[in-house]
Amino acid sequence: MKQVRRTLEKEKASEEKMRTRKQVAGTIDHAVLKPACTEEDLVSACRLVKAYDVACLCVRPTDVASAKRELDGSKVKVAAVVGFPHGAHRPEVKALEARLAIDDGASELDMVMNIGRFLSGEYDFVQRDIAGVVAAAKSRGVIVKVILETCYLSPEQIVKACLLAKAAGAQYVKTSTGFADGAATPEAVAVMVKTVGDCMGVKASGGIKDLDTLLAYLDQGCRRVGLSATQAILESLPEGED
């Protein structure tokens, strides 16, 4: 039994070594979304994501222009949150917020589904709400990720929410804002990947604070992970060549 355990541990260590720092960085959306974040905090975050060459920096709407300016010349994309954090903005406001963020330089949008309307069974409203943001983004080549806030949903509701996001034309579904009563879970991610993983990206976000958790979500099929512990996690990986 001990020999089997040692073998499994060696295999796990070997698999982790195959993931270089650069490879994992390419899946990370580094989040700077706390209410008290200052301009200095934003500039510091921009320096961090440039240094590690992560996929994306996810910021508040008023920070998009500054982030775009600070990241000029790098490959790191800027994502803006829309309807954040509760999803209860009117659809017209979400669409306007999306257009303004794109004008400021956002290449991706992480929008919050209207959770209350969804739980009320107003599925047509929810789909139209998402579609309005997608319409603002599509002509500009901007990716839309729909935050489902899965901590409030049953597995069956997660399936329905994923299908609404797909029907509305979004490219990703995302677990959480990080501001609700729960974060990403392997169970929620499994449902999302099974439902739309063949045609949409899945992003796990919220509660990802260590390498093992991040790798587990990638192994489940997530294409992106949202977190703020970027430096600590990436420093635990080898640099590698790819």
Secondary structure, DSSP 4 states (H G I P E B T S, - for coil): -HHHHHHHHHHHHHHHHHS-HHHHHTTEEEEE--TT--HHHHHHHHHHHHHHT-SEEEE-GGGHHHHHHHTTTSS-EEEEEESTTTS-S-HHHHHHHHHHHHHHT-SEEEEEP-HHHHHTT-HHHHHHHHHHHHHHHHTTT-EEEEE--GGG--HHHHHHHHHHHHHTT-SEEE---SSSS----HHHHHHHHHHHTTTSEEEEESS--SHHHHHHHHHHT-SEEEES-HHHHHTTS-----
